[in-house]
Amino acid sequence: MKQEIHTLSAPSVGLLLHVLRQQGQDVNAICRQVNLDPLLVQDVNARITVELVQKLWQAAIAATQDPDLALHVAECINPTAMGTIAYVMMNAATLRESLQKLCKYQDIICGAIQTSLHVQGPTALVKLQVVSACLTNPRPALDSELVIYKNAFSALVGQPVAFRQVLFSYPQPASIKEHERLFAGAELIFGAPYSGLMLDTACLELPVVTANPELNLLFERYAEEYLQKLREPKTVRERVQREIAQLLKGEEPSINTVARSLAMSVRSLQSRLKEEGVTYQGLLDEVRKTIALRHLQDNHSTIADIAYLLGFAEASVFSRSFKKWTGMPPAKYRRHLAVA
């Protein structure tokens, strides 16, 4: 299942390194700490795993001694530097259409955080939801995206966009002075179930000042092709994960079924997985864990429903498996999310 391997575009990571250099930091030393080749970020088609980027943020924060580093880095980034997705947004007709494009193509930049637009009467919410279990410390990623979005929205419509609320899904830090400065005028809410920006619905109808219908079609066609290519499984492991995810509909898919779907013999499939350092059972557990985490976060399904969806004979078996994966049973995990 492709969602198991969340990545960021290499150039977006390069923006972090660029700002660090401007601050006088030894970027090469920071990259060596996390085994990142600085030249990789210059490859426009390269992707970097969420785990590695998370380590990079941690190393950079330690080097700068700046807990608000992500806020400061994002403040320095020109939204147009985000590449294809920026050009798609810049050529949409209205802010609403631009945000819809952002939600549709956000995986081009980062697949670990899902962006969605929710309109309820006079207010609209641009919601950021962490969907990667690998993103154990999401604050830097969330902080940077929220500031970049805030700056991008104003740049798109050529005027300041006021926000009613800014929500952060992490606990309130010791100092929020920089949050208050960057999001002046908005109510700040920490420890929320998700992160996001709340604004007046009327703002969505503001025209985008750089809109160009012809360029809009051109850049969207390119974004569609890139996204399709990005989501295409490239390894046997990814192909197996995708098949398992598609077959998990109330029963556990066997390796025989998956092998047939991939037009391979069971022995050949096992051999290819062994070459990639994984087992079928391990991949089945990974997919189940990812889907379980997503449903527990959404809070729309009962634990029994999730157990059935994942092909477990009984909810108790699912609970034992989930505890093995995460260290706590699903009911406790859901309660933990509610108070986090």
N, C-alpha and C positions, 0 to 999 in steps of 0.2 A: 504494500500500500504506500503510495508515494508520500503521503502525509507523514510517514514515519521518519523520513529524512528531510527535515526542514532546513532550508538554506536561505542565504541572503545573496544578493548580487554583489560580486566582488567590488565594482566601482562604488557602491554605497558604503562599503567598509573602508574604501580608500578615502572617503570624505573625513572619516574619523582620524585616520593617519595624517591627513593634510592639516587638520586643525591642530593636532598634537605637535606637528612640526612648527607651525606658526607660533605655538606657545613655547618653543624652545626645548621640547622634550626629545630624548634620544629614542626615536621611533624604532630604529633597528634593534636596540636592546629590548624594547618592549615586545617586539615581534618574536625575537629569539626566545623569550620566556614562554611563549605559547606555541612555538614551532610554526609560525606563520611566515611564509615567504612574502616579503613586501612587494616583490614584483608581480605577484599573483593579482593584486588589486588593480593592476593596469590592464588586465584582460577583460574586455567588456562582456565576454560570454562566460566567464568563470563564475562559479558559485562557491560559497564558503559556508560550512555547516554552522548551525546555531550554537552548538557546543563550543566550537572554536571562537566564534565571535563573543560569546559570553565570557570566555576566559580572557579575551583581548580587553573587554571593558573592565574586568576586574583588575587586570595588570595596569591598565591606563589610569584607573582611579587610584590605585596604590601609588603609582609613580607621581601623580599630580597632587595627591592628598586632597582631592576635590570630590566630595560626595555628590555634588551637583554637576559633575562633569558632563553628563549626557544633556542636561539643560543648556549648558554653555556651548557645547559642540553644535547642537541643533540650532541655536541662535545664530551661529556663524554661517550656516549652510544656506546658500541660495536655493530655493525650492526647484528652480529649473535644472539644478545639477542632478536631480533624481532620474534624468534620462527619459526613456520612452514614455513611462507613465506620466511624467510631468507634461510632455508635449500633447498627450491625449487629453489631459485635463485642461490645458491651456487653450485648446481649440474647441471645447464644448460650448454650447450656446449659453447656458446658465450655470450658476453654482450648483443647483440640484443635479443637472446632468453631469457636471464635472465630478461631483461626489459619487454618483452612481458608477462612473468610470473608475474612480479610485477603488471602490469596493470590488469591482469586477476584476481589476488587473493588479491588485495589491501584491499578489503572490510573486509578481515579477521582481519586486524589491525585497520582500520578506514574507516567507510562508509560515512563520511561527505565530503571527498575530493576525487575527481575522478582523477586518474592518467592515462595518455594516451601517446603513443609514435607516433610522427609525423616525417616522413623522407621526406625531400625535397632537392634533389640534394646533395650537399656537406655538408649540415647541418641536424642535427636531434634535435628535441625538445622533452624533457620529460616534459609534460604539467600537471600542477596541477590546477584543477578547483573546486572551492567550490560548492557543490551541495546541501548542507543543509541550509535551511532558518534559522535554529536555530543557526548557527555559525555566530553570528553577529559581533564578533571580531576575525577574522581568523588569525591574525598575529602570535600568538604563535604556532598554528597548522602548518601553512605554513613554518615558520622559522625552526621548528624542523624537518619537513619532508625534506626540501631542504638540510639541513646539513647532515641528516642521509643518504639521497640518495647520496650526493656527496662523503661521506666517504665510503659508501657501494660499489659504482661503482669502486673506486680505489682498494678496498680490493678484489673485485671479480677477477680483471684482474692482480693483483699483481704489479701494477704500477700506478703512478699518471695519472688521466684523466683530461685533460685540458678542461675548459668550455669557450666558446666564450662569452656567455651572461648568466646572472642570472636575471630572471624577478620576480618582486614582485607586487602583485595586490593591495597592500596597499600603501598609500602615503609615501614619503620619511620621515623618522623620523629625529629628531633634530640632532642626531649623527649617522653616518654610519661607524664609525671606525671599529666596530666588523664585520660588513658585509664585509668591504674591506679586513680585515685580513683573514677571513674564506674563502672568495671567491677570493683570490688574483689572479690577472691575467685576470679576467673576467670583462666585462662591466656590471655594475649594472644598472638596469632599474626599477625605482619605478613608481607606479601608472599605471602599465600595465593592460591590460584586463584580464590577468590570470598570474599565477606564473609558473615558470619552469626553467629548465636547458637546455641551448643550447650547443651542442658539435659537433665535426666533425663526419660525418657519418662513416668515416673509423674506428672510435673507436668501432663501434658496432660489428665489426668482430673480435675484440680481444678475444682470448679464455679465458674462466673462469678457473682459476688455480686449483680449487677444483672439477671440473666437474667429475661426476660419473654417467654413464647412468642408472645403476641399482638403485642407490639411487634416481636418478631423478624420475623414474617411481614410486617408493615407496612413496616419499614425495608428488608428485603431486596427487597421488590417495587419499592420506590423505587430502590434501588441497581441492580437489574436494568435498569430503564427508563433510568436515567441512563447506565449503561455501554453499553447498546445505542445510545443516541443519540450518545454520545461516539465510538463506533467507526464510525458511519455516515459514509461519505465525503461531504464537502460541496463539493468542487471537482472539475472535470474531471481535474485532475492526480491527486487522490487516487483517483478512480474508475479511472483508467488504471493507477495503481500497484497497486490491488487486483486488477484483472483480470490484469495481468502476473504477479503473485505466484501467482494461482490457475492460470495456464496454464503456468507454468514447471515442466514435468514431463518433462524429457529432451530438449526441443527449444525453440528460440528462438521465442517468440510474435511473429508479424508484426503490423505496425500494421493491416493489413487484418483480421486475426482479432479484434484488440481493438476496432476500430471496429464490427465486426458485433456483438460482444457488448454494446456500448453503444448499439446501434441508431443509429449515426451513420455518415455517409460519411467516407472517409479525409480528404477535403479539409476537411470541417467540423471533424473532430477536430484536424487540424493547425492550423487557424485558431484554435480555442479554446485549444489549448496555447500557441500563440504569444502570445495575449492574456495568458496567465498567466506568460509569460516562460520557458517550458521547451520542450524538444523531446521527441519520442517516444524517440529514442535515449538522451537524457540520463536520462529516467525509467527506461528499461530498465537502464541502468548502475547507477542508484541502488538499484533493487530487487535486482539481482544482488549488488551490494556488501553490502547489508544482510544478505541471506541467507547470503552467503559468510562474513561476519564471525561470524554466529551459529553456523554449523557448525564453523568453525575454533576457536571458543571452547569448544564442547561437546566437541571432540576425539573424536567418535564416528565420523566419516566420513573416508575417505581423500580426498586432494586430487583424485584421479581421479573419485571418487564425486561430489564437490561440483561438479566441472567438468561432469559429465554432467547432474546435477540442474539446473544453470543453463543448459543448452542449448548448451554449447560443444562443438564438434566434437572438440577435442583438449584434453588437460590443459595442454599448452604454451600454447595460445591463452588459456586461463583464467589461467594464471600471468602472462602478459604484461599482460592486462587488469587483474588484481588489483594488479600493481606500479604500473600507471598510476594506479589509484584511491588507493592507500595509500603508495606510495613503496618498497614491498618486496614480493618474491614471497610467495605464501601459505605455503610451507614455512618461510621465515625468520620470517614473522609468527607462525606457530604456535610456533616455538621461542622467540620473544620473549615470548609469553604464558606459556610454561612457566617462564621464569626471572624474570618481572616480579614 
